[in-house]
Amino acid sequence: MGGTTSGDSGASIVRVRALPPKRDAFALALGALRRRLRQGIDAPGDALPIQLVAQDLRLSTTPVREALSRLAGEHLVDKRGPTYTRPRLDGPTLAALYNLRLIYLSAALAPDVRRRTAEGRATPRACFDFARELADGARPPSMIEVLFLDLMRAVDDPVLVQAYQQIADRLAPFQALEVQALDDIASEALALVTAFGEGRTAELRAGVRRYHRRRMGRSHALVRLAEGKKYRTDIV
């Protein structure tokens, strides 16, 4: 315990320096690795650089490996012996992931689903704010990810939301590539956001189906783009 002592008529006063809060090394490693995987920094099939991640985060390799073990349980990384790699997907597997996300979103948009009545729901005004951001040049894939997450969070079913988030994390590295593989991304996103903001639920359901079926149809092209991408080795 660090501090200084001063005397006054025999009395001692100890001033103790406040220690900084201890970092949760596992949570820090888990968050950094999840961001790295979502951003698609590593090439499909490549080993994840445990030493580099630990060095950048100023951690030992132990919490990094523990975090990778957790992510392997979520199917966000593959484990081959002592090595953890970014998964390599083929076209049918990627299409199946898009289809599974569609199933979860369709469940959230079903007419008879129980919904939260308070802060869990996005307001129409928030949706129109998204639309303005799209018009101002925000990245459509990011905006749609926010919209889909708000749709899921409005559902009073935490198990469904958790299952959805795991699939969304697995699809996240392909978001930036969708812009290269598909036309009219901005118009598509704006139509979805506007339908939600104006409460046109039937139109929104149909738009979400079209959105995912387009990507399912281009899954092979998206996989080729992922395999041919130039990769950097730093952690962001």
C-alpha positions, -999 to 999 in steps of 0.1 A, spaced: 0 0 0 16 33 -11 13 66 7 29 94 28 28 100 66 29 133 84 31 139 122 10 164 142 12 161 181 20 124 178 -9 117 154 -2 100 121 -21 106 89 -17 81 61 -26 92 27 -32 62 5 -30 64 -33 -60 50 -50 -50 20 -72 -64 18 -107 -91 -8 -112 -78 -42 -122 -85 -50 -159 -106 -80 -167 -80 -96 -190 -104 -122 -203 -131 -97 -212 -105 -74 -228 -91 -103 -250 -126 -115 -259 -138 -81 -270 -106 -74 -291 -108 -108 -308 -145 -105 -315 -138 -71 -332 -109 -86 -351 -131 -115 -364 -160 -92 -373 -137 -69 -393 -123 -98 -413 -87 -88 -406 -73 -123 -410 -77 -144 -441 -101 -174 -440 -82 -204 -428 -53 -184 -413 -41 -190 -378 -50 -162 -354 -18 -144 -341 -21 -151 -304 13 -136 -295 6 -104 -315 -29 -100 -299 -15 -105 -264 14 -80 -271 -10 -54 -285 -33 -57 -255 -4 -59 -230 -16 -93 -217 -2 -127 -213 -12 -153 -239 -34 -172 -213 -65 -149 -214 -62 -147 -252 -63 -185 -255 -92 -186 -230 -111 -160 -251 -104 -180 -283 -117 -211 -266 -150 -193 -259 -152 -180 -295 -146 -216 -308 -177 -226 -288 -196 -199 -307 -182 -212 -340 -165 -179 -347 -131 -196 -348 -119 -231 -356 -95 -251 -334 -70 -274 -350 -49 -289 -322 -33 -260 -304 -40 -236 -333 -70 -213 -337 -79 -202 -372 -105 -180 -388 -131 -203 -403 -131 -209 -441 -166 -211 -454 -178 -225 -487 -207 -211 -507 -234 -234 -494 -224 -229 -458 -225 -191 -462 -259 -193 -478 -271 -215 -449 -259 -188 -424 -278 -161 -443 -309 -183 -444 -306 -189 -406 -304 -152 -399 -335 -148 -421 -353 -174 -400 -345 -155 -368 -356 -122 -382 -388 -137 -396 -395 -150 -361 -390 -116 -347 -413 -100 -373 -441 -126 -369 -475 -110 -361 -480 -129 -329 -446 -125 -313 -443 -109 -279 -426 -75 -280 -410 -53 -254 -430 -22 -247 -403 2 -235 -367 10 -242 -359 -21 -262 -378 -8 -293 -364 16 -319 -388 45 -325 -398 56 -360 -379 88 -355 -347 68 -349 -354 49 -381 -357 81 -401 -324 93 -385 -309 61 -400 -324 70 -433 -309 104 -433 -275 89 -424 -278 66 -454 -286 96 -476 -255 114 -462 -232 85 -472 -231 62 -442 -222 26 -450 -254 8 -458 -243 -26 -444 -236 -10 -410 -269 7 -410 -288 -25 -418 -269 -43 -391 -282 -17 -366 -317 -20 -379 -317 -58 -377 -303 -57 -342 -330 -32 -331 -357 -56 -346 -343 -84 -325 -339 -64 -293 -376 -55 -296 -385 -91 -291 -391 -104 -256 -370 -135 -262 -334 -133 -250 -326 -168 -262 -336 -158 -298 -316 -126 -296 -285 -145 -284 -288 -170 -312 -293 -142 -337 -262 -124 -325 -239 -154 -329 -251 -157 -366 -247 -120 -371 -211 -122 -358 -203 -150 -383 -217 -130 -412 -201 -97 -402 -168 -102 -421 -188 -104 -454 -207 -71 -450 -180 -50 -466 -178 -75 -495 -216 -73 -502 -210 -38 -516 -188 -54 -543 -210 -84 -551 -244 -67 -552 -259 -36 -568 -282 -10 -553 -271 -16 -517 -280 19 -506 -315 18 -522 -321 -16 -506 -311 -4 -472 -331 28 -474 -363 9 -484 -359 -14 -454 -353 14 -429 -382 35 -443 -406 5 -442 -397 -1 -405 -399 36 -396 -434 39 -412 -447 7 -395 -452 -11 -428 -445 -45 -413 -457 -67 -442 -435 -47 -466 -406 -50 -441 -410 -88 -439 -410 -90 -477 -379 -68 -479 -360 -88 -453 -367 -120 -473 -355 -103 -506 -324 -90 -488 -313 -124 -476 -322 -143 -508 -301 -119 -528 -271 -127 -506 -278 -164 -506 -278 -163 -544 -244 -145 -544 -228 -166 -516 -202 -182 -539 -191 -148 -552 -188 -135 -516 -166 -164 -506 -143 -158 -536 -140 -121 -527 -131 -131 -491 -105 -156 -503 -89 -131 -527 -88 -101 -502 -55 -85 -492 -50 -89 -454 -31 -69 -428 -17 -84 -397 -23 -57 -371 -51 -58 -346 -76 -29 -348 
